[in-house]
Amino acid sequence: MERLRTVNLPVEMRRVFGFLYKNYTEEELRNVLEAYEFAKRQHAEQYRKSGEPYINHPLKVAQILAEMKLDTVSIKAGLLHDVVEDTGTSLQEIEQRFGKEVARIVDGVTKIDRLKIDQKNFDQKAETVLKMFFAMSQDIRVILVKLADRLHNMRTLEFQSPETQKQKAKETLQIFTPIAHRLGIYTIKWQLEDLAFKYLYPEEYTHITSLVDSKRADRELITQEYLSVLQLTLARNGIQSEISGREKHFYSIWKKMNERGKNFDEIYDLIAIRVITNTDKECYYVLGLVHNLWKPIPGRVKDYIATPKSNGYRSLHTTVITHRGEPLEIQIRDKEMHNEAEFGLAAHWIYKEGKMQKHQQTWLKKLQEWHQDYEQGVTGLNEFQKEIQLEEVYIFTPKGELKHMQKGATTIDFAYSVHTEVGHHYAGAKVNGKIVPIGYELQNGDVVEVIVNKNNPGPSLDWLKYAKSSSTRAKIRRFFKEKDAQVLIEEGKNLLRQVAKKLQRSMEDLLESDELKQYLGIDRQVSDRDILLRIGEKEHNAEDIVVLFQPQPIEPPPVMGPPDKKQVQSTTIVVDGQLGIEVKMAKCCLPVPGDPIVGVISKKGITIHQKDCPNAENIMKGELVSVQWGNTDQERFMTHVILETNDHSGNLLKNICQSAKERNYHITEVNTKLDVIKHMTYRLSIFVKSLTQLEEMLEYWRKQNGIVNVYRTRGEG
């Protein structure tokens, strides 16, 4: 096979291949090149606001991903991330050409892009985007590609209108930098913060940058002096290392000035140096040399190698007083730690043979735990942003296991961090061998032993007053929600036992039956527990369920086919004020225009339910999004109608179908059964234009001789 030639490629693609050459085969690299050439063709007639060809944007995104040392799947997704949204290319074509993984990532990025945010109800809409981010956490590469996309867009924000600049900057600070922080990708976080700062607070940004520029020359001279002294000391002791001054970031300086009430000189004059060694053992040796060279400030030495931060960050930190009498911050880490500190989760995201390494799975589990806390509705946008900035304390179990807790955490938080059941059966705690109250705030180095009472029936709502972690609060609230559910499950069991006895069938058989699931409006695989809960939630009569298993069907007359595809395409729905977002209609309630509706966010996208649909009512508030009907004049929507009659001949049904055809109603399916009082019941699947048309049709049928009752029913029920 001829060696891959990159000489004629843009400099960005040559840099991408420069990162990939050592780790991937010729065939894999050719597939990356194919993705670039495909994206270039699809974007051929498109240009950015800057006037440059659009392909330059995905090229820059791919370069950022390559610098993060991501895999070829991520690089290809970065190159292709806009083709579905902006060129009309189908997701199926992406999958056929580049595989399911690439298509899944592109699909995830596209869904996030479609959730536009404007200044009206900003926090609510920002939360919608944040929820969608977390819903995509099954493959973290969706988030990484989106972060790279946002970083390049922020770098080129100068070509947008002032209004767009402020909006994008606000989004970046509210959504993207917190996510980068949680994933430990500091190299992207700092850039996003400074770029957002520039456009959101232009006067403050100009003020800070001018102050930095005025101090830069003197500061660089002093920093170089410290670097020379330290380099000489390490060289004399046989330590090979990379030593550099560490720039403070504009947004960080401004934020510290505001939060700590300090002036610029107090924040900026603290010089920082970073030492990168070859091994972790050398880190401690260098720390000793630094402390021999300059006097350490008590309480300012942090060992994040022995006790890493919760996002995996590892390093030694110390602050010393130099020969000039000035404080100097020094970070010491090896090359692997430095790579992790810069790129966080992305530093580990190298796929081999389709498998994730163990530490990657740990990262994924951690993110999904954050997702679960957020979805419980106890961690809103403001709390999410606040919580990520909290300092940590390091706590030990009696066996010496290390636990990361947020500063201010209490013994009940610790109990739930060990295990949910330990928290539920909490009866007290000992800290350093002494009994402490439930509200005791844990301190660094505390050894905590939880006292468990297995006879304890469960948590108390009063515990919420002492729980500082959103995860702890979510677990306590979930307990009480499930406790209420258990009462309904028992009621469901009792009712189903009566049905099983009358039919002389087992409960297990009934729980597996399609008839029962249809009756309850369940259109997916659910547990027996969920079925029993659904039965117990509403007042059902055993006889109603018995009838389900005694059908006497007759042959229905021919019915019309469904409308053509043009008529039943995806409905036009306005999502958070935005048109054109892909949605699907819930099968459980089948809403039609005129029904009050609500959107439910899941990993598969947004599903539209009737507002009073039991399935939607059971959804946590944090999973809902505001939706309205758009222009639906040219579309048809499926719903179901129940028609009860004394006519067993089928003639009435024939007349019904004929009258529907004459009025341009589309009946596509008829199911029949004979109930215990000899009523013939027809279940019609019908396409209508609106709720008004449906009600007119029902009113017309009610006037027909032989019809006992006619009404609309939910979805599959």
N, C-alpha and C positions, 0 to 999 in steps of 0.2 A: 504493500500500500504506500502510495506517495506521501511523503511527510507533509503535514499541515503547513501551509504557507500563510503567514500573517503580515507580511511586509506591506501589503497594500491596504490593510485594514486601518480604521481610525485609531488614533493613539489610545483611546479608552479601551478598545477591544484588545489591543496589544498588551495593555496593562492587565486586563482580565486574564488573558492566556498566560501572562507571566506568573500570576498567582497559581494557576491551575496545572501547569506543565508537570510539576513534580509528582502530583498525586493522582492523575487520571490518565486513562488510556487514550490512544489516538482516536479511537471510535467515539469515546465520550466527548472529546474535544470537538470532533467534527459535528456532533449533534448540537453543541453550544453554538458553533459557527452557523449551523443551519437555522437555529432559533434567531440569531442576529439577522441573517439574510431575509428570513420570513418577516420579521418585524419591520425591517427596512422597506420591504415591498408594500406591506400593508399601510405603513405610515407615509408612503412616498409623496402624497399630495398635501400633507399636513405640515403646519408651521406653528411654532410657539409664539407667544406674545412678543418675544424678543426679536422675532423675525428669522430665527435660526430653524433649520429642519427639525421636525418633531422627534425624529429618531435619536437626536442628541440626548433627549431626556432619558429614555430607557437605557441608552448606553451609559450615562452617568450613574443611573441606579444600579446597573450591573457592576460597574466599577466599585461602587461603595460596598456592595455585597461581597465582591471578591476580596476587597481589603479586610472585610470581616472574616475572611477565610471560610465562607460558606461553600456548600457543595454545588455540583453542576446543576442539580434540580433547581436550587434557589436562583442561580445565575440565569438559567433559561426563563424561569418565571419572572425575574426582574426585567429581562428583555421583552417579554410578551405581556407584561402586566396591564397594558392599556389597549391591546388589540381588540378584545371583546367589547369593551366599553366604547371605544372611539372609531373602530373601523368596520363594525358589523360582522367581524369574524365570529363564527360560532364556537362555543366551548367544545363541542364534539370534534371539530376540526383540530383544535389544540390537542385534545386527548389522542386523536389518531396519529398526529405527527410527532408528539413529544411525550406522550404517556399520561397516565392517570394522576400521578403526583403533581406534575407541572400544571395540569388542568385544574386540579383541586385548589392549588395555591392561587392561580389566576382568578378562579371563581371567587375565592374568599376576598381577595383584594378588590375585585369588581363590586361585590356586595357592600363592602365598607365604603367604597367611593360613591355609591348611589345614595348613601345616607348623608345628604347635604345638610350643612348647619348654617342658619342665618342668625342675625342678632336677636330676633324675636324668640323669647323663651329659650335663650341660649343654653342654660344649664340642663333643661329637660332634654333638649336635642343632643347635647354633648353626652349625656348619659346613655342615650340610644346608641350612639356610635361606640361608646365604651363597652356597652353590653355586647354589641356585635363583635368587637375585638375579642372579648373573652370567649364568646361562643365559637370563635375560630381557633381556640387554643389547642384543639386536637392536633394541629400541625402548627407549631410555633413559627414556621417559616412564613406563614401568611403575615404575621405581625412584623417579622424582620423585613420582609419586602416592603411592607407599607411604611415602616420607619425610614427605610432608605429612600423611598419615593417622596416622603414628606421632607426629608433633609435636602434633597436636590431642589424641590419646589421652593423651599425657604431660601436657598442660596440664590435663586433667580426671582425673588419676590419683587425686586425693584421695578419689574416691567408690568406689574399689576396696578390697579387703581388704588388710591389711598384707603378707600373703604374695604376693598378686598384684602389689602395688606394688614389692616387692623384685625379683620375677622380671622384670617389665617394665623396671625400671630397669637390671638387669644386661644384658638383651637389648639395650637401647638403647646402652649403653656398648660392648658387645662387637661389635655388628653395625651398628647404624644410624649412629652417629657416625663410625666409620671410613669408611663409604661416603660420607657427606656430605663428609668431609675429602677423599677421593680425587676427588670431583667438584667440589671447590672451593666448595661451598655453605656458606660459613662462617656466614651468618646463621641457618641451621637447625642447624648443628653446635653453635654456642655454646648455643643454647636447649636442645637435647637434652641436652648435657652437664650444664648447671646443673640441669635438671629431674631427670635421673637421679641426680645427686649428692644432691639433696634427699631422695630416698627410699632410696637405697642406703646412704648414710652420714649419717643424720639428725643425730647429735650433732656431727659435724665441720661439717656444713652450717650448723647453728645457730651454732656457734662463729665460723665465718668471716663469716657475715652480720652478727652482732653487732659484730664488729671493724670491718667495713666501715661500719656505721651510726655507730659511735663516731667514726670519722675523717671521715665524709662532709662535714660542715659546713666544717671547716677546709680540707679538700682542694678543695672547690668554690670557696672564696674564692681560693685560690692559683691554681687552674686558670683562673678568670675573669680574674685579673690577667694571666696569660700570654696569654690569648685577646685581651684588649683591646690589649696591646702589639703583638701580631702583626697584628691587624686594622688598626690604625692604620698600621703599616709597609707593609702590602700596599696599602691604600687610597692612601697617598701616592705609591706607585709604579704606580698605575693598574691594579692586579690585582683583578678581580672574583672572589670566591671564597666558598665556604662553609667556615666554621671551627667546629669543635666539639671538646669534650673527649671522649675515648674511654674508656668504662668498662671496667675489667678485670672478667672474669667469675669467679664464685665458684669453679667447678671448676678453672679455670686457675690461680688464686691458690693453692689448696690443693695442686694437683699440683706446682707449682713449688716450694712450700715443702718438700714431701717429697723431690722429686728433687734439689734443689740444696742441701738442708740449711740453708735460710735462714729467718729469722723473718718474721712478717707485715709488719712495718714495712719491711724491706728490699725486699719484693716490691711492696707496695701503694703505698709513697711515691713510686715512679717514675710521675710523671704523664705521660699520653699525650694528644696532640692530633692531629687529622686535618684536613688542608687539601684541599679539592676545588676544582680549577680548571676552566676551560673547555676548555683544550687541553693536549696533552702538552708543548709547548714551554714553556708557562707553569710547568709543574712544575719544570723545571730553573731557571727564573728565580727562582721562590719559594725553591728550595733555596739559591741564592746569597744571597738576602735574609736567610734564616734564619741562615746562617753568618756574615753580616755583623753580625747582631743579637746572636747568642750564639755562643760558641766551640764548634766541633764536637769530639767525643771521637774521637781517631784510631782507625781500624778499625771504627767503628760506623756508617759510611755504606754503605748497600746500594742498588744501582741495579737494581731488578727490572723496570724499564721496558726497559732495553737487554738484560737477561738475565732474562726471565720465569721463574717457577718452572714445574715440569713440569706442574702442573695449570692453567697459564695465568695465574696471579696476577701482576699488574703494579702497581708502586708504587715511590716513593722512600722510603727509611727513613733517618733520621738521629737520633742522640742528641747533645744539646748540654748545656753547662753554662750555666745562666741567671744573671741578675744576682743571684739569691739564693744562688748557689753550689750549686744543686741540679741533678741530671740531669733532662732533659726529652726524652721520645720524641716524634718528629713523623713522621707519614706524609703524603706528598704524592702525589696522583693526580688525573687528570681524571675527568669524570662517567662516561664509558664504562668506565674502569678500575674505578671505584667500584662500578658495577653488576655488573661481572664478579666483583669481589672478594666481593660480598655473595651473589651467586646462582650463581657458577661456570658450569658447563655450562648450567644453566637459562637464563642470560642470553642465550645464543645460540639457544635452542630455539624459534625462531619459524618455523613452517612457512608457506611461500607456494607455492601451486599444487602442493602435494604433493612439493616438492623440498627437500632439505636444502642449506644453504649449505656451502661448502667447509670452514669452520672447525668446523662441526657434525660433518662426516664425520671430521675429524681427532680430535675428542673421542671419537667412537664407536670409531674404530680403536684409540685408546689404551686405552679400557675393555676392549675385546675382547682386547688384549694382556695386560692384567692378568688377565682371565678365563683365558686360555690358561696363564699361569704358575701360577695357582691350581689348574687342572684337572690339571696335570702331577704333582700330589701332592707337590711340593717346597715349596709355600707353604701351610702349615696355618693355622688360625685365629690362633694366637699369633704366628706369623711375620708374617702379614698385618697384625695390629695393630701389631707392633713396627716393621715396615718403613715404614708410612705416617708414622711420627713421626720418621724419620731426617732429618737435615739433608742438604742437597744441596751438591755442588761443581760448578763450571762449568768444563768442559774444552773445548779447541779442537782441531780437526783441523788439519793443516798448511795447508789451504785457508781456514782461518778459520771453519769451520762450528762452531756452538756445540752442545755436548752436555751435558745434565743427567745427572749421575751421583749416586748416593747416597754420602754421606760414608763413606770407608773403601773405596770401589771400587778395584779394581786394574786393571792393564793388560789382563788377560784379559777383565775385564768390559767395558772400553772396546772391545776388538776385537769382541766379540759384539754390542755396541750399534751398531756400524757396519753389520755384516751377519753373518748366521749363518755364511756360507762364509768370511768373513774370520777369524772366530773359529776355525773348524775347521782352517784352515791357518796359524794363528798360529805364528810362529817367533821372536818377540821383539818388543821395542818400544823406541823412543827417546822420551824425555821431555825437552823443551827441548833437543833435539839430542844427548842423551847416552843410551847404552844403559843400561837399567834391568832388574832382575829381574822375573819374572812377578808376584811378590807385592808390588811397589811400590804404595803407597797414593797415589792421585792427589790433588793439591792444587789449590785454586782458581787458575785462569789457566794451568794446565799446557797446553803444546802437545804432543799425543801423536801419534806416527807408528807405525803397526803394520807390522812386518816380516812379509811373507807368503811362505810357501814352498808353491807349488802342488803340489810333489811330496810334501808332507807327507800321509801316509795319513789323518790325522784327529787328533782330540784325544786326550789321555791322561786316564785316570781320576784321576791325580794332580792335574790342574788343578782338580778340585772343592775341593781344600784352599785354593786361592787365590781362588776365585770367591766374591764377597760378594753378588752379585745373584741372587735366586731365578730370574730369567729366564735368566741365564747357566747356572746349574746345570741348569735344565730342558732347555736346548738340548744340553748335553753328554750328559746321560742319554738324551735322545731319539736322539742319534747312535748310541749303543751298542745301543739297542733295535732301531733300524732296520738296523744292521749284522747283527745276528743274524737278522733277518727276511729279509735278502737271500740268505742261504744257503738258507733254506727255499724262497724264490721260485725259485731255480735248480733245486732238486729238483722243484718243481712243473712247471717248464718241461720238464725232461727226461721226466717221466712223460707229460705231455700230448703231447709230440712222438711218443712211441710210439703213443698212442691215435690221433693224427691219421694216422700212417702206416698203421695197420691199417684204418682206416675210409676212407682215401684222401680225407680232408677237410683243410682248412687249420686251423691253430691258432686263427686269428681267428674262424672259423666256430664252432668248439667253444666258445670263450670267450663268444660271444654267445648260446649255446643255453640254452633254459629247462631242458632235461634235466639239464645239468651243474649249474646253479644249484640245482635241486631236490635233486639228489644231495648237494650240499655243505651244504644247509640254509640257503641264502641267499635271503632274501625281500625284498630291496630292491636298488636300483641301486648297484652297487659297481664299482670299477675292475678292469681286467684284473690289475693287481698284487695286489689283494686276493684275487681268485679263485685265482691261482697260489700265493699264500701259504697259502690254506686247503687247497689240494691238498698242499702240501709239509709242512704241520703234522702230518698223520697219515699213517700207512703205507697207501697205496691201491694196489690192483693194477690194472694197465692193463686187464685183462680185465673187471673190475667196471665200469669206465667204458664200455668198448666195448658191453657189454650194454645200457646205457641207450639206445643209439641203434638197437637192434634189437627193439623191442616187437612182439608179436603179440596185440593185444587181442581179447577176446571180449566179447560183450554181457552185462553183469551183470544179475541179476534186480532187480526193484524193491526199494528200501530205504525205511526209515522216514524221515519228515521230522524236522527238528530239534525239540527241545522248544520249548514256547511261550516267548514273550519273557520272561515272568516267571521261568522256570527258568534262562535263560541271561543274566540281567542281570549287571552288573559284580560281581565277587566281593567279598566282605567281606574286606578285607586290613587288618591292623594295621601302620601305618607309623610307626616310631619311637615305638611305644606309643599311637598315635592312630588312632581309627576314623573312617571316613567320608571319607578322602582319596581322590580320584579316581585310579584306576590302570587300566592295561590289561595284558593277558596277552601275553607275547612269542610271536610266531608261530613263532619258530625252535625253541622247545623245549616250548611248550604245557604248562606246569605244571598239576598237579591237586592237590587237598588231600591232604596226606601227603608230597608231595615237599618236600625242603628247598629254600627259595627265597631270593632276594635281589632287592632293588629297584635299578634303574638310573635315574639322573636324566638327563634330556635336556631340550632346549628344548621338547619336546612334553609333558613331564610325567614321570611315573614308570611304568616298565615292569617287570613281574614276570617274572623268569627262574628256571629251575631253577638251583640253586647250582652244579652242575657243568656248566652249559651253556657250550660253548666261547666263545660270544659274550660271556657275562657274565665268564668268566675272563680275556678279553682286555681288559676294561674297566679303566681306571685305578682304583685304590682310592678316589681322591677323588670318583668319580662314583657310588659305591654308597651305599645306605641300608638300614638294618636293617628287615626286614619279617617278619611271621608270618601264618599263616592265622587268620582269625576264625571266626565262625559261618557255615558254608557248607551247612547241612543242606538248604536249599530250592533249591540251585542245581546246575547241571550244567556240566561243563567239557570242552572238546574235547581229544582227543588222537588220535594216529594209531597203528594197529596193522598190522604186516606179517604176512600169513598165506601160507605156502608149502604147496602141495599137488601130488600127482600126478594129481588129478582134473581133466580138461580139459572135462568136460561142463557144468559150472556147477551141478550138483546139490548138491555140497557147500556151495557158497557160498549157495545157496538155503536149505539147512538151517541154516547159520550165522546168516543174517539172521533166520530164523524163531525160532531159539532166543534170539537177542538181544532180539527183540520180547517174547517170553514172560517174560523176566527184567527187563524195563523198561530195557534198554540201548538207546541211540539211535544207530543207524548212519545217517549222513546222506549218505555218498558212498563209492563203490567205484571204484578204478582197477585195471587189470589189465595184466600183461605176462608173456611167456614167456621164461625165461632160457635160457642156452646149454646147460644140462643138462636141458632140457624140464620144469622145474618151473614150474607156474603160480603166479604171485605176485600176491596181492591186497593192495592198500593201502586200509585202511578208515579213514574219518573217523568218530569215535565220541564221543558225549557220555557222561561218567560222573560219579558223585557224588564219588568219592574214589579214591585209589591202592589202597586195600583192595578196593574193588569191581572195579577194573580187573584186579588180580592174580587175583581169584576167577574172573573171566570168562576170562582167558588160561589158567588152569589147567583150566577146564572144556573149552575148545576143544582143548587139547593131548591130551586123552583121546579125541577123536573120530577114527574111522578115516579114513585118507586124508590126514591133516594131517602134513606133514613137519616144519614148524617154525612157531611163532607167537611174536611178540615185539612189544613196543612200540618205536616209532621216534620220533625227534625231529621236531617241527613239519613243515616243508615238505620234509624230507629223504626 
